Structure formats: structure tokens, C-alpha cells
């Protein structure tokens, strides 16, 4: 079990590379937060931020559900 240096939770694997230093491995949730946080707020609406978070998961059902309810 590996501990995420950002949130402190334990995970079997840390798969995301931190944008802050480009060498620290972090959990997927923290990676998503960093990616969304890197985009200026004026560029993405709340719906676009949610879409980015859903697409980042790679969960096909969640993506299809989001598209069905937001298009």
C-alpha cells in the first residue's frame, strides 16, 4: 500500500504524476484536482470542469451518462 503525499490516503498504486514538480507520484483524485486547478477559472465553466473530471476517470458509463444528461 502506497500513501499519496498530497492527501495522505493509502492506495495500491499511485498512477498520477504531480504537476507541481513533475516527478512525484500522487493518487488519481489528487491528479484530477491538480489538472482542473491548472486551468484558469475564466476558461472553464462549472459544467466543463465536471465534464473534464468525468472524462478523466475513463469510466465509460459515467461519460455516457454525463453526455446523455448534458447535451
N, C-alpha and C positions, 0 to 999 in steps of 0.2 A: 504494500500500500504506500503510495507516494502522497505527500502533503503539498497542496498548492501554496506557493509563497504569498499569493495575493489575498486569498480568502481563508486559508488555513484548514480547509476541508480535505479529507483523505480520498484518494481516487486510485483505482488500479493502475491507470496510466495518465500522464499529463501530455496532452496532444497539441496544445496551442503554444505558439511562440509569442512571448510578450513583445508588444510594440515599443515598450519603454526602453529596452536595451538590446533587443533582437538576439538574445541568447538564453534568456530564462524561460523554461517551460512552465506553463500555467494550465489550469483546467479550462475546459471548453467554455463554461459560463463566464469566467473572467476574460477569456479571449474575445467573446462576443461583446462584452461590455467595453473593452478597450477599442474594438473595431468601431462600434457605434459611437463611442465617445470621441474618436478621432475625426469624425465628420462634423463640420461646423453645423450648429443648430439651425442656421438660416437656410441651409441647403435641403435638409430632410424634414418632412412633416412627420407628425406622430405616426401616421399610417405607414409612411415609408420606412421609419425606424422599425416598426413592428414587422413589416414585410422582410426587411433585412435580417432581423433576428430569426424569423421563421425559416427563411431560406438557408441561413447559416446552419441550422440544425440538421438539414438534409433529410428530415422526416417527410416522406412523400405524402402521407395522409395529411399532415399539418399544412403543407404547401397547397395541396388541392383544396382543403377546407378554407384556407385563407383566401385563395383565388375565387372560390365559389361565393364567399360572403362579402368580398370587397371589390368585385369587378362589375 
